[in-house]
C-alpha cells in the first residue's frame, strides 16, 4: 500500500514542513500498490491537468505528499472503477469542494465513452467490431480499386484478422489518398508505416507485462494504457515533424 500521508488533494502546493520529492521517488512510493505505473504515466496525468507538482528553478518536478496521494487516488479510480480521466477530474474537483462522490462498484468494466451503467443492470456485452467488405471500404474512403491494391502491395493497408477491414482502415485510406494529392506515392509512405510499426512494438513492450499479470484488473488496464501511450506517441511524432520543419507548434 502507498506509504504517504492521507491529506487533502494537492494541486502543486505544499504546506510548510511537507517534504517535496522527485518524480523517481514518487514512482517508488506508488509502485507498491500500482506495479504498472511508469514515469510516463505520471507525466501524462500532469499534462492532462490532474496533478500539478511544483517546479524548481531548473525545471525539475517536485511532488508534495498531497500530490502523491492525489496520484494514488487517480490510479485507484482508473484501476478499480475504470473511470475515464474526465470523470476522475470531476470527482477530484468535487472532493476539493468538500462534496461527496459516488463511485461504481469496484471491478466492473465500464464504457469509457458513455460512463457507468446502473449497478442494478446486467453488464452489457462488448460491442461487436463492425467490419467492412472491400467494396464498402472503397466507397467509404472514396478511392479506386487500383489505389487500394497499390496501398495493400506496399503494406499501408491490410485486411483484419478473420477478413474485412475495420473502421480505422477507412481513416488510413483517406489520409493516404489526401497525401497522394500532394504527390506522395505509396512507396514514399513505407517509412511512415515502418515507423508506426516500431512505435507499436515499443508500446506492446510496455503493456505486455500488464496483459500477463495475474490480477484481472491489471490485465484489463492494459488496453487503456496502450491507448494513452498511443496518443502520446502520436503527439510526439507530430511535434518532432513540426520541429524538424521549423514550424511553430499549434
C-alpha positions in Angstrom: 0.0 0.0 0.0 1.0 3.6 -0.5 3.1 5.0 2.3 2.3 8.7 2.2 0.2 11.0 4.4 -3.5 11.0 3.5 -4.0 14.7 3.4 -6.3 16.6 1.0 -5.8 16.6 -2.7 -2.8 18.5 -3.8 -2.5 21.0 -6.6 1.2 21.6 -6.8 1.5 23.4 -3.4 2.7 22.0 -0.1 2.3 23.1 3.5 5.3 24.3 5.4 7.2 21.3 6.6 6.0 19.0 3.8 8.9 17.2 2.1 8.9 17.6 -1.6 10.2 14.6 -3.6 11.3 13.9 -7.1 9.3 12.0 -9.7 11.5 9.0 -9.3 10.8 8.9 -5.6 7.0 9.2 -6.3 7.3 6.3 -8.7 8.9 4.1 -6.0 6.2 5.1 -3.5 3.4 4.3 -5.9 4.7 1.0 -7.3 4.0 -1.0 -4.1 0.3 -0.6 -4.9 0.5 0.1 -8.6 3.2 -2.0 -10.2 2.2 -1.0 -13.7 2.8 2.8 -13.1 5.5 4.5 -15.0 7.2 7.9 -15.1 5.5 8.5 -18.5 2.1 7.8 -16.9 2.8 10.4 -14.1 3.8 12.9 -16.7 0.7 12.2 -18.8 -1.5 12.8 -15.8 0.3 16.1 -15.2 -0.1 17.0 -18.9 -3.9 16.4 -18.5 -4.0 18.8 -15.5 -4.8 16.1 -13.0 -1.8 16.9 -10.8 0.3 20.0 -10.6 3.7 19.4 -9.0 6.0 22.3 -8.1 8.9 23.1 -10.4 12.4 24.0 -9.3 14.3 26.9 -11.0 15.9 24.2 -13.2 12.5 22.9 -14.2 12.6 19.6 -12.2 9.2 18.4 -10.8 8.8 18.3 -7.0 5.8 16.5 -5.5 4.3 17.0 -2.1 2.7 14.2 -0.1 -0.7 15.6 -1.1 0.4 15.3 -4.8 1.4 11.7 -4.3 -1.9 10.8 -2.5 -3.8 12.6 -5.3 -2.0 10.4 -7.9 -2.8 7.3 -5.9 -6.5 8.3 -5.8 -6.4 8.8 -9.6 -4.8 5.5 -10.2 -7.3 3.7 -7.9 -10.2 5.3 -9.8 -8.7 4.0 -13.1 -7.8 0.6 -11.8 -10.8 -0.3 -9.6 -13.6 1.6 -11.3 -12.4 2.1 -14.9 -13.2 5.8 -14.8 -12.2 8.0 -17.8 -10.0 11.0 -16.9 -12.8 13.4 -17.5 -14.9 11.8 -14.8 -11.9 11.4 -12.5 -11.3 15.2 -12.8 -14.9 15.9 -11.9 -14.7 13.7 -8.8 -11.4 15.3 -7.7 -13.0 18.8 -8.1 -16.0 17.7 -6.0 -13.8 16.3 -3.3 -11.8 19.6 -3.1 -15.2 21.4 -2.7 -16.0 19.0 0.2 -18.8 17.3 -1.8 -19.4 13.6 -1.5 -18.9 11.4 -4.6 -20.4 8.1 -5.6 -18.1 5.6 -7.3 -19.4 2.5 -9.2 -18.8 -0.9 -7.7 -15.1 -2.0 -8.0 -14.1 -4.4 -10.7 -16.9 -3.5 -13.1 -16.0 -3.0 -16.7 -17.1 0.4 -17.9 -17.9 2.1 -21.2 -15.3 4.8 -21.3 -17.4 7.0 -23.6 -20.9 6.7 -22.2 -19.9 6.3 -18.5 -21.2 3.7 -16.0 -24.3 1.7 -16.2 -26.7 1.4 -13.4 -25.4 -1.1 -10.7 -28.7 -3.0 -10.8 -28.5 -3.5 -14.6 -26.7 -6.5 -16.1 -23.3 -5.8 -17.5 -23.6 -5.0 -21.2 -22.0 -7.3 -23.8 -18.9 -6.0 -25.5 -19.9 -4.4 -28.8 -19.1 -6.3 -32.0 -16.5 -4.5 -34.1 -18.0 -3.7 -37.5 -16.1 -4.9 -40.5 -16.3 -3.5 -44.0 -16.0 -5.5 -47.2 -13.7 -4.4 -50.0 -16.4 -2.6 -52.0 -17.6 -0.9 -48.8 -14.1 0.3 -48.0 -13.6 1.7 -51.5 -16.9 3.5 -51.3 -16.4 4.8 -47.7 -12.8 6.1 -48.5 -13.8 7.4 -51.9 -10.9 5.6 -53.6 -10.4 3.3 -56.6 -9.8 -0.4 -56.7 -6.4 0.3 -58.2 -5.4 2.7 -55.5 -6.4 0.2 -52.8 -4.5 -2.6 -54.5 -1.4 -0.4 -54.6 -1.6 0.6 -50.9 -2.0 -3.1 -50.0 1.0 -4.0 -52.1 3.1 -1.6 -50.1 1.7 -2.7 -46.7 -0.1 0.5 -45.9 -3.5 -1.3 -45.7 -4.3 -4.8 -44.9 -7.3 -6.9 -44.0 -8.1 -7.5 -40.4 -7.6 -11.0 -38.9 -10.6 -13.0 -40.0 -11.2 -10.9 -43.0 -12.7 -7.5 -43.8 -11.5 -4.0 -42.8 -12.0 -2.2 -39.6 -13.2 1.4 -39.3 -9.7 2.7 -38.7 -8.6 1.4 -42.1 -11.1 3.9 -43.7 -9.2 6.7 -41.9 -5.9 5.4 -43.1 -7.2 5.1 -46.7 -8.5 8.7 -46.7 -5.2 10.0 -45.3 -3.1 8.1 -47.8 -5.4 9.5 -50.6 -5.1 13.0 -49.3 -1.3 12.8 -49.2 -1.3 11.4 -52.7 -2.9 14.7 -53.9 0.4 16.3 -52.8 2.4 13.9 -54.9 3.3 11.4 -52.1 3.1 7.9 -53.5 2.7 4.7 -51.6 6.4 4.0 -51.9 7.1 7.3 -50.1 4.9 6.3 -47.2 6.6 3.0 -46.5 8.9 4.7 -44.0 5.9 6.2 -42.2 4.4 2.7 -41.9 7.7 1.2 -40.7 7.9 4.0 -38.0 4.4 3.3 -36.9 5.1 -0.4 -36.6 8.2 0.3 -34.5 6.2 2.6 -32.2 3.5 0.0 -31.8 6.2 -2.5 -30.9 7.5 -0.2 -28.2 4.0 0.2 -26.7 3.5 -3.5 -26.8 6.7 -4.0 -24.8 5.2 -1.7 -22.1 1.8 -3.3 -21.9 2.8 -6.9 -22.4 3.7 -7.4 -18.7 0.3 -5.9 -17.8 -1.5 -8.4 -20.0 0.3 -11.3 -18.4 -0.4 -10.0 -14.9 -2.3 -12.4 -12.6 -4.6 -9.6 -11.4 -7.5 -9.4 -14.0 -8.0 -5.7 -13.3 -4.4 -5.1 -14.2 -4.9 -7.0 -17.4 -8.0 -5.0 -18.2 -6.0 -1.8 -17.6 -3.5 -2.8 -20.3 -5.8 -1.6 -23.1 -6.3 1.8 -21.5 -2.6 2.1 -21.0 -2.0 1.2 -24.7 -4.4 3.9 -25.8 -2.7 6.5 -23.6 0.7 5.6 -24.9 -0.5 5.6 -28.5 -2.0 9.1 -28.0 1.3 10.3 -26.5 3.3 8.7 -29.3 1.1 10.5 -31.9 1.6 13.8 -30.2 5.4 13.2 -30.0 5.6 12.3 -33.7 3.7 15.4 -34.7 5.9 17.6 -32.5 9.1 16.1 -33.9 7.9 16.5 -37.5 6.9 20.1 -37.0 10.1 20.9 -35.1 12.2 19.3 -37.9 10.4 21.6 -40.4 10.9 24.6 -38.2 7.1 25.1 -37.9 5.5 26.6 -34.8 3.5 24.1 -32.8 -0.2 24.9 -32.6 
